[in-house]
């Protein structure tokens, strides 16, 4: 797996996310969000160090069920899951917090 540059065309359900085996990073944001755009290079560089992590990018918005199930209020919000269990959540993270989340996936 690797960094995903494009937002998913179809939002998965929470049940599908919870059933995903292995390490998973779910990124919530919007393509026009300045904060989201600002972390893309850092996120891509860090994800290259963790190629086994699946990355799903969700175009979030008001009332979107998946984002609400993760209590997303600000973008970007990153959810780090292992075998469907949320291990770390980062809101408008810096490089250190993204790295903390990725490292949390490998106890």
N, C-alpha and C positions, 0 to 999 in steps of 0.2 A: 504494500500500500504506500501511498505517498500523499504529499500535499495536494489538495484539490483547489484549483484556482476558480472554478465556476460554482455558482450556487445550484443546488439540486433543482431539477425541474418539478419534481413531486416531493412534497414533504412526507417523510415516513411517519408512521404512527409511533406513539410511545411504546406500544407493545413490541413493535419491530425493533426499536432501539434497545429495549430491555432484553430482547432475545439475541442480540448480536454477540457472538462469542469473541473473546480476545479483547485487546486494547482498542479503544475507540475515542476519537475526539470529535465532538459535535460543536460546530461553530455557528452561533446565531448572530446575524447582522443584516446589512443591506448593502447593495453595490454602490450606493451613493453616500454612504456614511463615512465621514472623514476619519473617525476613530478606527473603523473597520479597515479602510484603505491603508491607514497608517501602520497597522501591525502585519500586513501581508508579507513583506520581505522577511521580517524577523520570524514569523511563523513558518514560512517556507524553509528558511535556513535551519530552524530547530527541528522541523519535521524530517528533514533530510538525515538527521542523526538518529531518528527513530522510524526506520522504514516499515517496521512491523505494525505501526499504529494506523488504523483506518481513519480517514478524515472525511467527515460529511459537513458540508457547508449549507446552512439553511437560511433562506431569505425570509426573515422574520417580519412580523407586522402585528398590529393590534388585533387581538382575538385569535391569533394562530394557536391551535391547540398544543402543538409540541413545545413551542416557546413558553407558553403559560405553564405547562407541566414542569418545566425547569425553572420557573419563577423569573424569567427573563424580563428585565425592566430597562436595561441599558445595553447598548451594543458597543463593541462586540462582547458577547458572553460566551465563554468556552466551558464545555462540560467534558470532563475526562472520566470515561467509564471503563471498567474492566469486567467482562462477562455480564454486562447489563447493570452493574452496580456503580453508582456515582461515587467516585473517590475524591474528586476535586472540582471546584467550580471557580472560575476566574472572570471578573467583570472588568472590562477595559484594562487588561493585563499589560504589564511590561515584560521584557524578555525574561527576567528572573522568575516571575510568576508562571509564565508559560512553561519554562523549564521545570519548575517544581511540579506542575501538573503532569507533564510527560513522564517525569521520573516516578511519580506516584503510581503509574501504571505498571511498574516493574518492581514489586516489593521484594 
